[in-house]
Amino acid sequence: MKKTQKIKPEFFIYLAFTLLLLATARFPFFWDTIQLASKHAGFFYDNDFRSIILPNEIDSGHIPTLGIYIAAIWKIFGRSLFVSHIAMLPFVLGIVWQAIRLIKKYIPEKWHLAALIILLLDPTLLAQCTLVSPDVLLVFFFMMALNHISEKNRVSYAIALAGLTLSSMRGMMCVAGLFCAEIIIRLYNERGLLNIRNTLMTFSRILIPYLPALLIAGLFLGWHFYKTGWIGYHRDMPWYTLFESVDFKGAVRNIFILGWRLIDFGRFFVWITALTCLRHFFRNRPSMPTSSVPLSIILVTVFLALGHAVILHRNLSGHRYLLPVYIVFTILVIQYLYNITGENFPRKFFTWLLIIGLLTGNFWVYPDRIAKGWDSTLAYLPFFPLREKMMTFMENEGIKLEDTGSSFPNTGVIDRMDLSGNMRSFAEIDLLNNNYIFYSNVFNNFSNEELDILRYQWIKIKEFRLIQVKVTLYKNPRGSFR
């Protein structure tokens, strides 16, 4: 009689991520994905891929791979939200697959499942997996690169680097960080390589898998510059203010914001665990795994590659920009926790602390006056049913969208959010001329002064709440202007 094969725990992780994606597969595009997925894909879809250079009003300098991919999927299966989200499923499950490989490489078998859950529970990673986001591609190829960076067969590593380059400009930054890490690791392992000839030969061998990525970046950026006259950003782009350089005071402020991003949304508990492990290290001086040094070097170089943009520019501090840093840091922490600490260390306590702490990160919602990364936590999910409920209320009451001011990501043509064919849009915020205001705490662009005016001077007509998200309809106390 044959023994019944047990279902591997990894199956349930795959299933959980599949169900998460399916549960949100009819949700509209949200936050930056309205531009980076919907608008980009719409351009290629409508113009039959005649050019890879986007119109200035939606061109943020990234290579528009995701937009081309989604547009191609639309051409085959139809233009819908469900098709758009399902198109991301191979990459979402690919992230789980790569995470499993990483855990098996760095964590003892006894702790595989716990470590895998901790790595994949990052709220920003979970939130991005519910969106049609280029960061899903970036994370998949970054994890793939981590899995293959130390292997002798460099073909898979070259593919991962090429995929990173195709994902976005930040993917290109990650490639640069990984290249610097490889150079430093080789210098560390071979003690400076002793002479110039050996150094040049080693440099050449390291460079080979980076050549496809370099070629892709060079061709796109060169062609983009030829057609537009700029690379990365320029003064006439709609969001140029985000890229403005900051002075010393602004850089110091951004360093604090960067620190906040690193501990936000439950990652505080990863840092608590890291500091406890660091205390254990200084007390016991244990032998470290040979893989810890390369991972630490990768953490530093990728952090510098991504973090410098946060520090030097006015508003490039999105949580999702640091996803590769969260991943490597978490791997290092759980590697020490499960490889080094020993049975006397409260491993189970810290395992549950990390799991529960990261889950709570999806409920970290700050007061209305503090801008939040709503695309970086599952806390945003109630917004769409509440938005639909409020828009139904407005329609029943005869309140027109063009008379109602709102804010990003609720402005712009509705079709670009929900692919419904609805070409109407809310008005921009103008408290002097709007008859109504559609407000949600998911919006970050209301100033403190505007919030005070709405709260104390305007009339609240209707409010819907679900968990920590609210949508509120206000009426101008001075009546209709049209």
N, C-alpha and C positions, 0 to 999 in steps of 0.2 A: 504493500500500500504506500502510495506516494505521500510524502509529507506536504502539508499545505504551506506554501511560501508566505512568509510574513510580508506585509506591505511596509516598505521602507518609510521611515519618518519624513524623508525628503519629499515623498509624494504629496504629503499634506501641505508642505510649504508651497509647492507648485500649485496645488489646488487653491490654497488661500489667496495667492496673488492673482490667479485666474478669476476667482469669484470677486475679488476686490475690483478688478478691471471691468468685469461684466456688470457689477452693481452700479458703476459710474459711467457705463458706455453710452448712455444717452444724455449725459450732462453736456452743456454747451462748452465751448472753448473758454478758457479763463486766464486772466492776467496776461502775461507776455505771450502765451500760446495763441491768443487772438491774432497777434501779428506773425509770430514765428512759425505758426502752423497754418491757421485758417487763411490769413491774408496772403501769405506766400504761396500756399497751395492754390488759392483762388486765382492768383495771377498766372501761374503756369497752366492751370486747368483751362482758363478762359482764352489763353494765347497759344495753346497747343505746344508749349515748351520751345517757343521760337527764340527765347533768349534766357540766359541764366542770370542776367543783370536785372535786378528789381527796380521798380520806380522809386524815386528818391523818398517819397513819403512813407514807404514801408521798408526801405533798405537800411539795415543797421550794420552792414559791413560783414556779417557772417556769410559763410558759404551756405546757400539755402538748400542743403541736402534734404532736410526733413520736408520742406515744402514740395520739392520735386517728387519725393517718395509718396507723400499723401496724395498729390495730384494724380500720379500714375495709378494709385490704388482706386481713386475716384473714377478714373477713366474705365477701369475694369469692372468694378463692383457697384458703382454709383456714388453720388455725393451725399453723404449722410453722416450724422454724428456717430452712429453705431459702427459704420465702416471705418471711420477715422480712428476710433479707439481700438477696434479689433486689429487694425494695422500695427498697433504698438505691442500687441501681445507677444510676438516672437522675441522682441527686445526685452520686455518685462520678464518673461520666462528665462531669457538668456542671462539676465542679471542674477536670477536665482541659481542657475547652473554654474555661472562663474563664481558666485559666492560659496557654493558647496565645494568647488575645487579649491578655493582659497582656504577655507576652513580645514579641509583635509590636509592641506599642505602645512599649516601652521599650528593646529590644535590637536591634542591627543584625542583618540577615538571616543573615549568615555564622555567627553564634553562637546562632541561635534554638534549635536542638536541644539544645546543651549547657546553655543557660540554663534551658530547660524541664525538663530532667532534674534539674538542681540544685534548682529551685524545688519540684518534686514529690517529691524524695527525702527531705524532712524526715521523720525517723522517727516523730514524733508524728502527722503528717498521714497517713503510710502506715498506722500502727496504727489510727487512727480510721476509715480507709476499710475496714478489715476488721470493724468493729463496727457494730451498729445504734445509731448515736450521733447525738444532736442536734447535735454539733459538725460533722458532715458537712454538715448543713443550714446551719449558721452559716458555715462556710468557703465554701461555694458562693455564698451571698448576699453575703458580704463581698467576695469576688473580683469578683462581678458589680457591686457598688457601686463598687469601685475602677475598673472598666472604664468606668463611666458617669458618674462624679462630675463630670467636666469637659465633658460633652457638652451641647449646647444643648437637645436633646430630653430632657427630664427624666422622661419616663414610665417608662423602663426603670430609671432611678435610684430613682424612687419605689417601684417593684415590689421592687427589691433591698432597700431600707430596710424595707419592710413584711415581707419575708421574714426579715430579720435580727431584727426585733421578734418575729416568730412563733417563732423558733428557741429562744430562752431569754432569761433576764434579762441574760446577758452579751451577747447579741445587741443588746438594748436599750442596753447600755453602749456598744457599738460605734457605734450610731446617734448617741448623744450625742457620742462622740469625733469622728465624721465631721462632725457639725454644727459643733462648735467649730473643727474644721480649716477648714471652708469659710469661716467668719467671718474667721478669721485670714488665710487665703489672699487673700480679697477685700480686707481692710484692707491687706495687704502690696502687692497689685497696684495698688491705687488710692490708695495713700499716705494712709490714714486717711479716705478718702471726703470730706474737706474740710469738710462741713457736716452738721448733724443730719438735714436732710430727705433728702439723698442716702443717708445711713447707714440711715435707717428704710426707705427704698424698697428698698435692696439687701438689707437684713435680710428684708423681706417676700418678695422674689423667691427668696432662698435657702430660706426656710421652707416654701414651697409643696410640694415633693416629700416633705417630712418629715411633712406633715399626716396621710396615711394611717397611717404608723407610729405617730404620736402618738395617733391615734384608737384604733388597735388596743390599744396599751399602756394607754391611759386606760380603755377599756371593760373589758378583762380585769382590770387591777389594781383598778379601782373595784368590779367585781362580786365579785372575790375578797375584798376587804376587807369588803364588805357581808355576804358569807356566812360569813367566818371571823374577821374582826376583826383581820387582820394582812396585811402585805405584806412579801415577802422572806424573813423568818424570824421566829420567836418562841420563847419559852422552853420550850414544851411539845413542840417538834418533836424527833424522835429524834436528830438530828445538830446540835442547838443549839450544842454545845461548839465545833464548827468555826467558828461565827460570833462567838464571844466576842471582845470587843475586847482588844487587848494594850496593855501599858504601853510606855514608851519603850524599855526593854531588849528587850521582845518585838518592837517595830517594827524596831529595829536588826538583830535576828536575822533577821527576815523579809526585810529588804533583802538580806542575804547569801544567803538561800534563793532570793530572786527572781533575783539574779545567777547563782546556780547553775543555775536553770531555763533561763536564757537561753543558757548555754553547754553544757548537758547534751546527751547523746545525739548527739554528733557536731557539734552547732552550734558547738563550740569552734573548728572549722576555718573556719566562716563568719566568726567574730570575728578569727581570725588573718589571713584575707584582708582583712577590713575595716580592720584596723590597718595592714596593708601598703599598702592604697590610701590611707589617711589620711596615711601618711608620704610617699607619692608626691604627694599634693595639696599638702602644705606645702613640698615641695621644688620643685615645678614650677608651682604656682598656675594650673592649666589652667582654661579656660572650662567651666562646668558646663551640662548640658542644662537647658532651662527647666522641665522636669518634675521636676527634683531637689528644688526648694524645696517644691512642694506635697506630694510624697511624704514629705519629711522632716517637714513639719508634721503630716501624717496619722500618721506613726510616733509622734511625740511625744504627740499628743492621744489616740490610741487606747491607747498605752502607759499614760498617766496614767489613762484611764478604766478600764482593766482592772487595772493594777498596784496602784492604791490599795487594792483589796480584799485583795490578797495581803499588803500591808504592815500593814494595820490590823486584821486578823483572825487568829485563832489558827491556823487550818489551812485556808486557801483557796488553796493554792499548787500545785495540779495543773498539770502541764506543758501539758495541753490548753487550759487557761484562757487561754494566751498565744498560741495559734495565729495570730490576726491579726497580732500583733507579729512573729512569726517570718517571716510571709509578706512584710510590707512591708519589714522589714529586709533580707531576702535579695534582694528586688528592687532595693533601693538599692545593695547591695554589687555585685551582678552588673551593674547598669547602669553603675556607675563602672568596673568591671573591663573591660567590653567596649566601652564608649563613649569612655572618657577616656584610658586608660593608654597606648595606642599600641603599635605593633608591637615596640618594644624591651622592653616589659614581658613577663615570663614568663607570658602568659595561659594557655597550654596547661598549664603546671605547676599553676597555681592552679585551673584547671578540673578536672584530675584529683584534686588535693588535696581540693576540695570534694566531688566525686562519691564518692571512696573514703572520705573522712572521714565524710560523712553516712551511708554504708552501714555503716560500723563502729559508728555510733550504736546500731544494733539489737543490738549485742553488749556494750554497756556495762551490765554487771550488777555491782552493788556487793555487799560482804559482807552476810550475813544481818542484821546489827544495824543496817544503814542502810536506811531506808524508800525504796522506789523507785516510780517512776510506771509501773507495769506495763501500764497501758492506753495508754501513750504511746511504745511501741516494739514492734517485731515480736518482741522477745525472749519475749513472753508465749505465743506460739503453741504451743510444746511442752506447755504445761500441760494442755490438754484430753485429748490421747491418754494422757498419764501419769495423769491423774485417772481416766480410764475404766479404765485398766489396774489401778490400785490398788483401785478399787471392785469390779472383777471378782475380784481376789485376796481382798478382804474377804468377798465373798459366798461364795466357795469355802471360806473358812476359818470361815464361820459367825459372823463379827464383825458385830454390829448397828450401824447408823448412830447410833441413839439412845444407844448406849454409847460413842460416839466423838466427842470434842470436835474442833472445827475453827474456822476463822476466815473472816472476809470475804475474798473473795467466795464462799466455799464453804459458807456457812451459809444458813439459810432453806430454804423448800420447794424441792426439786429441780426441780419442774415449772416454777418461775419462771426457772430457768436453761436448761433444755433442752426445755421444752414437751412432755415425755414423758407427762404425766399422773401421774407419780410424786409423791405428796404427802408422802413421808417427808422427813426433814431430819437433818443432823448436829446434835449437841448443841453448845452454846456452850463455849468453853474454861473448864474448871474442873479444875485439876490435882489438887484434893483428891478429886473425885468421878468424873472421867472414867476409864473403864477403858482407853481407847485415845485417842490423839491422831493425827489426820490432819494432817500439817504439810507445807507447801510454802514454798520461799523466795519464791513469788509473794505470800504473805500478809505484810502489814505490821503486823498488830495484835499479834503476839507480843512481849511485853516481853523485854528482855535477861535478866532474872531467869528468866522462863519458858523461854527458849532454853537457858540454862545447866542448868536442872533436867532438861529433856528430854535434853540431850546427855550429862550426867554421872550422872543418877540413874535415868532411865527406860530401858527395854529397846527397842532398835531391832529391830523384827520384819522389816520389809521396806523397801527403798528402790529407787525407779526414777529414772533420770536420762536426760535428753535435751538435748543441747547444754548450756545453762546453767541449765536448770530442773530441779528435783528435787522429788519427793514422797516423804515418809517416814511410815511408820506406826510409832508408838511404843506400847508396852504399859506400863501402870502396874505398877511392881515390887511393889506391895502386893497385887496380885491384883484379882479382881472384887468390886465392891461391891453387885451386884444378884443 
